[in-house]
Amino acid sequence: QVQLVESGGGLVQAGGSLRLSCAASKLITTRMGWFRQAPGKEREFVAAISWSGAITYNGDSVQGRFTISRDNTKNTVYLQMDSLKPEDTALYYCASGLGARTYPLDRDVASWGQGTQVTVSS
């Protein structure tokens, strides 16, 4: 079982940026991604990236603002978040083993990190 450890969350003002990192305990040769869960809401898909990094998918709510990338030499995936909004406030989870859906669902995920909190103030 792979271990995923997120970092980089914090408090930022609206319009600001944050960069999340997710370090895996071993090389992951499949898609990786990010989900988030706001209080009182279901966990939702944010972004995913192919093994090579050549193909990325973003959820509608973050399209044009968030960028996912990965460095396989470091077993790490990143989420660059720009133009942050208060509605981006959530616990952000790293995920691996995303299944076959282009836009994976919560139940498709094989491994989760523990999450890192992102809070955007207005």
N, C-alpha and C positions, 0 to 999 in steps of 0.2 A: 504494500500500500504506500503510495507516494504521500509525502508530507508537503503541504503548501503553507508558506508563511508570508502574510501581507505586511506591508509597511507603507508609510507616507501619508496616512490620513491626518486630519487636523481641522482647525477652524480657519475659515477664509471668508473674506467679504465677497459679496456678489460682484461678478465681473472678474474675479481673480482666477488663479490657476493652482492646481496641485498635480503632483505626479505620484501615482501609486506604483509600488513594486510588489511582485510576488515571486519569492524564491522557492523553487522545488527541490526536494531532497535527492532527486535523480533526474536524468535526462528524460524528457517527455516527448515522444515522437508523434504525438497526435495534436489535435486542436486544443488550445487553451482559451480561457475566456474570463470575463468578469460579469458578475451579477450584483444587484443591490437590493436592499430591503429597507424601506422607510417604515416608521412606526405605524402600525395598524394596517399595513399593506402587504400584499404578497411579494415574494422575491421575484424580481424581474431581470430579464436578460439585458446586458449593457453592450457587450462587445465580445467578439471571438476572433481568433487568428489561427491560420493554418500552421502546420509544422514548419514550413519554409519561411513563413512570414509574408508570402506573396499575396495571400488572400485574407481579407479582413471583412468582418460584418459588424455593423453597428445597429443598435436599437433605434427606433424612430426618435425617441426623446433626446438622444445625445448626438444624432447625426450632425456632422459639421462642427462639433465642439470637442468631442473626445476622440483620441487616437490611441489605438492599441498597437503594441509592438512587442518583439521578443528578441532575446539574445541567447541563443542556444549554447553558446560557449560558457554562459553563466547560469544556465537552467533558470532563467528569469523572464517573466513577462511584465510589461509595463502598461499603465493606463495614464496617458497625458490628458488632463481635464482642463479645458480652457473655457472662458466665458461662463463661469459657474453661476448657477441660479439657486435661490433658496430651495426650490423643489428638487435639487440634486442631493439635498441632505438625506443621508442614508448610511447604513452599514454596507460596505462594499466587500464582496467575497470573490476570491480567486477560485477558479474551477478548472478541472481537467477531466478528460474522458467525457466529452460532450455528446456523444452519440451521433446519429446520422442526420438529424434535422439541421437544415441550414441555420435556423434560429432556434437554438436548443431551449428546451423547457427545463424548469427546475428539476423535474423528476428524471431527466436524461443524464444528469451529472453523476460521475462516479466518485470524484474526490473533491472536497471543499477545504478551503482555508478557514481560519477562525474569524476572519473579518477585520476590517479596519474602518473606523468611524470617520465620515466626512460630514462636516457641518458648515453650511453656507449661510452667513448672516446677511440680512437685507440692509 
